[in-house]
């Protein structure tokens, strides 16, 4: 509804001010720019997804999984040790750490499906589901490959200059989100006080 409002109000204002041709020109140039950017991104994303495949085949992803496995089990204590959800969560976090936002989505959906199987209350998200959502939303990233790809496709002279800032910001965001998640879990476990 918001986008429809902006679109209709823009067209009405353009017609009222007698500059309706600018709307047409802007729409066509924006569509051309979007297609051009998409084609540039396809190549860069293919490169990074290929690197992820090489990392998977060479064992780097497995090493990441081994490295962050204890942290994952600590963050998701309600998930049994060898449950498929642990593997899907680990792959989600590993892809996030490599900055492959598009590759994270299928892993995240699979992890959420596995966590849903463990949830007894179908109408309410479990603590593990909320923690996964916090992790995926903040997305701690070591190498922001997608952002680098977008900056490179947009013509940036130094597309990798944001790596340090992204690392610090994503780490802080993840720590804060996990802290808030843990506080919310503790608050919801407290028994409700009886009213006099």
C-alpha positions in Angstrom: 0.0 0.0 0.0 2.9 2.4 0.8 4.6 1.8 -2.6 1.3 2.1 -4.4 0.6 5.4 -2.6 4.1 6.7 -3.6 3.6 5.6 -7.2 0.1 7.1 -7.6 1.0 10.4 -5.8 4.2 10.7 -8.0 2.2 10.2 -11.2 -0.5 12.6 -10.0 2.0 15.3 -9.1 3.8 14.8 -12.4 0.5 15.3 -14.3 -0.5 18.3 -12.2 2.9 20.0 -12.7 2.8 19.3 -16.4 6.0 17.1 -16.4 4.5 13.7 -17.0 7.2 12.9 -19.5 9.8 12.9 -16.7 8.0 10.1 -15.0 8.1 8.0 -18.2 11.8 8.8 -18.8 12.7 8.0 -15.1 10.8 4.7 -15.2 12.5 3.6 -18.4 16.0 4.6 -17.2 15.5 3.0 -13.8 14.4 -0.2 -15.5 17.5 -0.1 -17.8 19.7 0.5 -14.8 18.2 -2.4 -12.8 18.7 -4.8 -15.7 22.3 -3.6 -16.3 23.1 -4.0 -12.5 21.5 -7.4 -12.5 23.7 -8.6 -15.3 26.8 -7.2 -13.6 25.8 -9.0 -10.3 25.2 -12.3 -12.0 28.9 -12.6 -12.9 30.2 -11.6 -9.5 27.7 -13.8 -7.7 28.6 -16.7 -9.9 32.2 -16.1 -8.9 31.5 -16.0 -5.2 29.2 -19.0 -5.3 31.9 -20.9 -7.2 34.4 -19.9 -4.5 31.9 -21.2 -1.9 31.6 -24.5 -3.8 35.4 -24.8 -3.9 35.5 -24.0 -0.1 32.9 -26.7 0.4 34.9 -29.3 -1.7 38.2 -28.4 -0.2 36.9 -28.7 3.4 37.0 -25.1 4.4 33.2 -25.1 5.1 33.7 -28.3 7.1 36.4 -26.6 9.0 34.1 -23.6 9.7 31.5 -26.1 10.8 33.9 -27.7 13.2 35.1 -24.4 14.4 31.7 -22.9 15.2 30.0 -26.2 16.1 30.5 -25.7 19.9 29.2 -22.1 19.7 26.1 -23.3 17.7 25.4 -26.0 20.3 25.7 -23.4 23.1 23.3 -21.0 21.3 20.8 -23.8 20.6 20.8 -26.0 23.8 17.3 -27.4 23.0 18.4 -29.0 19.7 19.8 -32.5 20.1 23.5 -32.9 19.3 23.2 -34.9 16.0 19.9 -33.4 14.8 19.8 -32.2 11.1 19.0 -28.7 12.4 22.5 -28.3 13.8 24.0 -28.9 10.3 21.6 -26.5 8.6 22.3 -23.8 11.2 26.0 -24.3 10.9 25.8 -24.0 7.1 23.6 -20.9 7.5 26.1 -19.2 9.8 29.1 -20.3 7.7 27.5 -18.8 4.5 26.7 -15.6 6.5 30.4 -15.4 7.6 31.5 -15.7 4.0 29.1 -12.9 3.1 27.0 -14.9 0.6 23.6 -13.5 1.4 21.9 -15.3 -1.5 23.3 -18.6 -0.5 22.2 -18.2 3.1 18.5 -18.2 2.3 18.1 -21.9 1.4 20.2 -22.9 4.4 18.2 -20.7 6.7 14.9 -22.0 5.4 16.1 -25.6 5.9 17.3 -24.8 9.4 14.0 -23.2 10.3 12.1 -26.2 8.9 14.2 -28.5 11.1 13.7 -26.4 14.1 9.9 -26.4 13.5 9.9 -30.2 13.7 11.3 -29.9 17.2 8.7 -27.3 18.2 5.7 -28.7 20.1 3.7 -25.4 19.9 3.0 -24.9 16.2 1.5 -21.4 16.8 4.5 -19.9 18.6 8.2 -19.7 17.6 10.5 -21.7 19.8 13.5 -20.2 21.5 15.8 -21.8 18.9 13.8 -20.3 16.0 14.0 -16.9 17.6 17.8 -17.3 18.0 18.2 -18.4 14.4 16.2 -15.4 13.3 18.5 -13.1 15.3 21.6 -14.7 13.8 20.2 -14.4 10.2 19.0 -10.9 10.6 22.3 -9.5 11.9 24.5 -11.8 9.8 28.0 -11.7 11.2 30.2 -11.4 8.1 33.9 -11.9 7.7 33.9 -11.1 3.9 30.9 -9.1 2.7 31.0 -10.7 -0.8 27.5 -9.5 -1.9 28.2 -5.9 -0.9 31.6 -6.0 -2.6 29.8 -7.3 -5.7 27.2 -4.6 -5.7 29.9 -1.9 -5.1 32.0 -3.3 -7.9 29.0 -3.5 -10.3 28.1 0.1 -9.4 31.6 1.2 -10.5 33.3 1.7 -7.1 37.0 2.4 -7.4 37.7 0.5 -4.1 34.8 -2.0 -3.5 36.7 -3.8 -0.6 37.3 -0.7 1.6 34.2 -1.5 3.6 35.5 -4.9 4.9 36.8 -3.7 8.2 33.8 -1.5 9.0 31.4 -4.3 8.0 33.3 -6.8 10.2 33.0 -4.6 13.3 29.4 -3.5 12.7 28.1 -7.0 12.0 29.9 -8.4 15.0 28.4 -5.8 17.3 25.0 -6.2 15.8 25.2 -10.0 16.3 26.4 -9.8 19.9 23.6 -7.3 20.7 20.9 -9.3 19.0 22.0 -12.5 20.8 22.2 -10.6 24.1 18.6 -9.3 23.6 17.5 -12.8 22.5 18.9 -14.4 25.7 17.3 -11.7 27.9 14.0 -12.3 26.3 14.3 -16.0 26.8 15.1 -15.5 30.5 12.2 -13.1 30.9 9.7 -15.5 29.3 10.8 -18.4 31.4 10.0 -16.5 34.7 6.7 -17.6 36.2 4.0 -15.1 36.1 3.2 -13.3 39.4 -0.2 -14.0 40.9 -2.4 -11.0 41.2 -3.8 -10.4 44.8 
